[in-house]
Amino acid sequence: NRNLLGAVVVPALTLFTPMDHYSALGTSLTAMSLPALVGTVTHYQAGNLNLRVAPFLALGSIVGAYGGGKIGVQVDEDYLRFGFS
């Protein structure tokens, strides 16, 4: 599960590298982008993609990620860290 992986990767990056929490979040999200794209293509090719629903979910995800990112960079790093520990 990608959500679980992010919950492990972000704290690991902050503990075992000199990255701050913001950089760890951005790095983790970037690292998950290509596998998500490959999985999407694979499921599309297998006929497992509902094209009536997926665009709306994608749009909601884009809006939520953008908004969450804008809010997240303004939140104190200690509060963000608390959410991942």
C-alpha positions as CSV (number, residue, x, y, z in Angstrom):
1,N,0.0,0.0,0.0
2,R,1.5,3.3,-1.1
3,N,0.1,5.2,1.9
4,L,1.8,2.8,4.3
5,L,5.0,3.0,2.4
6,G,4.9,6.8,2.6
7,A,4.4,6.6,6.3
8,V,7.6,4.5,6.6
9,V,9.7,6.3,4.0
10,V,9.2,9.9,5.2
11,P,10.3,9.2,8.8
12,A,13.2,7.1,7.6
13,L,14.4,9.8,5.3
14,T,14.2,12.4,8.1
15,L,16.0,10.0,10.6
16,F,18.7,8.6,8.3
17,T,19.5,11.5,6.0
18,P,20.1,15.2,6.5
19,M,16.7,16.0,4.9
20,D,14.2,18.2,6.6
21,H,10.6,16.9,6.8
22,Y,9.5,19.0,3.8
23,S,12.2,17.6,1.6
24,A,11.4,14.1,2.7
25,L,7.7,14.5,1.9
26,G,8.5,15.9,-1.6
27,T,11.1,13.2,-2.3
28,S,8.8,10.4,-1.2
29,L,5.9,11.8,-3.4
30,T,8.2,12.1,-6.4
31,A,9.5,8.5,-5.9
32,M,5.9,7.2,-5.9
33,S,4.9,9.0,-9.1
34,L,6.6,6.7,-11.7
35,P,5.3,3.5,-10.1
36,A,1.8,5.0,-10.0
37,L,2.0,5.9,-13.7
38,V,3.3,2.4,-14.6
39,G,0.5,0.8,-12.6
40,T,-2.1,3.0,-14.2
41,V,-0.9,2.0,-17.7
42,T,-0.8,-1.6,-16.8
43,H,-4.3,-1.6,-15.4
44,Y,-5.6,0.4,-18.4
45,Q,-4.1,-2.2,-20.8
46,A,-5.7,-5.0,-18.8
47,G,-9.1,-3.3,-19.0
48,N,-9.2,-2.6,-15.2
49,L,-9.7,1.2,-15.5
50,N,-13.2,2.8,-15.2
51,L,-12.8,5.8,-17.5
52,R,-16.1,7.2,-16.3
53,V,-14.9,7.5,-12.7
54,A,-11.1,7.8,-12.9
55,P,-10.9,11.3,-14.3
56,F,-13.0,12.7,-11.4
57,L,-10.9,10.9,-8.9
58,A,-7.7,12.1,-10.6
59,L,-9.1,15.7,-10.6
60,G,-9.9,15.5,-6.9
61,S,-6.5,14.1,-6.2
62,I,-4.8,16.9,-8.1
63,V,-6.8,19.6,-6.3
64,G,-6.2,17.9,-2.9
65,A,-2.5,17.4,-3.5
66,Y,-2.0,21.0,-4.6
67,G,-4.1,22.4,-1.8
68,G,-2.5,20.1,0.8
69,G,1.0,21.0,-0.5
70,K,0.2,24.8,-0.2
71,I,-1.0,24.3,3.3
72,G,1.7,21.8,4.3
73,V,4.6,24.1,3.5
74,Q,3.1,26.7,5.9
75,V,2.6,24.3,8.8
76,D,5.4,24.1,11.4
77,E,7.6,21.1,10.7
78,D,7.1,19.7,14.2
79,Y,3.4,19.3,13.5
80,L,4.1,17.5,10.3
81,R,6.5,15.2,12.0
82,F,3.9,14.4,14.6
83,G,1.5,13.1,11.8
84,F,4.1,10.6,10.6
85,S,5.3,9.3,14.0
